[in-house]
Amino acid sequence: MDVDLRRRRATGLANQTGVYGTAQAAAATNVPGSRWSMSGFSDASGNLWLFGGWGYASSLAQNTGYLNDVWEYQQSSKQWIWWKGSSDVNQAGSYPTQFSVSLGVPFVLNTPGSRRGVAFWPQQDPGFYFWVFGGEGYDATGASGYMNDTWNYLPFP
């Protein structure tokens, strides 16, 4: 079986920082940084979604570390979109405080802490979203360890 493998906006070099551009906007220059132990999936349109991992954030980040960024590679435009999360490493999570978690109220300022090795799965419901569970990384206080929190991500914003 022949397989067509193509490099997409990558240098071919190890240990590269990401180019984040403007959040929620596709751009030819956007690209996630080098990383490992991230999670991802391909949606019904063939777009690739990535979350977190361990590696390089933007050139402004001090080091390598845990990441909490969400990226989408759109097949139609052949461009990356940085949707949410930090362009820095080792970020604490932003957990809801104004609503009871039991209410399940979405809030745009909620963000999982930086982490790697999460369980990550899509839902194909109308209003598409995906789930993230656990991993190793940072909690709301900035302490690191093994996480047991569950997040669902709504794509806007």
PyMOL commands that set and color helices and strands:
alter all, ss='L'
color gray80, all
select helices_A, chain A and resi 101-103
alter helices_A, ss='H'
color red, helices_A
select strands_A, chain A and resi 35-36+39-42+48-56+64-74+79-84+115-116+119-123+129-138+144-153
alter strands_A, ss='S'
color yellow, strands_A
deselect
rebuild
show_as cartoon
